[in-house]
């Protein structure tokens, strides 16, 4: 019995030593990788500075077959820098008569391609998060004045359309946000216009 206990304690000691060595190596490697990581890109820092904050939204939807008189509703939109400033996170809530819309957006800067990338998640999408769009269909740009998102969308029948969304007229207290769509190469049609006002912290 004593031999078994001693053997068990010896084995436990060996495993503990290996685990401690592995943990030390992983921590050291992680520390070195963190020290070598580049700082958040200035392009992303500039965009974060322009949009960060809590915003109150007044939304005007253009007339269509379902709403011939158009629609006006309200909502909230919050932008904040992610951990370390390497991402920009958007949370949006729009109120509709039948069902509210909840959206999460993540924007980041790809050092290898020198370009913005992003992904959208929302409750009105059957798959919630658009992984395919993030990988292949979305392009983003920021020139210091306008933030633009262009996306190629594909219907269930395989038909292509273009989505064009712009944040413009950005000031410390307000901005305008527009959404347009259309067939590739054809004129776009306005879907909505948002006027946002910063919510001051109390």
Secondary structure, 3 states (H helix, E strand, C coil): CHHHHHHHHHHHHHHHHHHHHHHHHHHHHHHHHHHHCCCCCHHHHHHHHHHCEEEEEEEEECCCCCCCCCEEEEEEEEEEECHHHCEEEEEEEECCCCCCEEEEEEEEEECCCCEEEEEEEECCCCCCECHHHHHHHEEEEECCCCEEEEEEEECCCCCEEEEEEEEECCCCCEEEEEEEEECCCCCCEEEEEEEEEECCCC
